[in-house]
Amino acid sequence: MTRRAARITAAATGLLAIALGAFGAHALRGVLEANQSRDLWNTAVFYHLVHAPALLWAATAEPFLTGAILCWTAGIILFSGSLYALALTKISVLGAITPIGGLLLMAGWAIVGIRALRS
């Protein structure tokens, strides 16, 4: 992954998190209330949005933190993505994917910590 691709990923991630947060609060309000899944949606948006600036930071850090970027990107897709899908569909098997995404998010932070310890 190049720095440019990482910055584009960070920007797209932030934009999408804001859009999905607004979409959930307005256009999907009825669906989320009917499914009693507003909290799931909000959790997905929170973790999605928190990692957007982390991605941007990692894209500009020295040294370039490719491992953290890849872990966080995959983690957002699996963690937040599975929660978004679960909130909309109530397909419970999607909940089995969520912890894998959570582990990837934690792995990204572990990479940052290990890099800090080594520097």
Buried (B, 14 or more C-beta within 10 A) or exposed (E): EEEEEBBEBBBEBBEBBBEBBEBBBEEBEEBBEEBEBBEBBBBBBBBBBBBBEBBBBBBEBEEBBBBBBBBBBBBBBBBBBBBBBBBBEEEEEBEEBBEEBBBBBEBBBBBBEEBEEEE
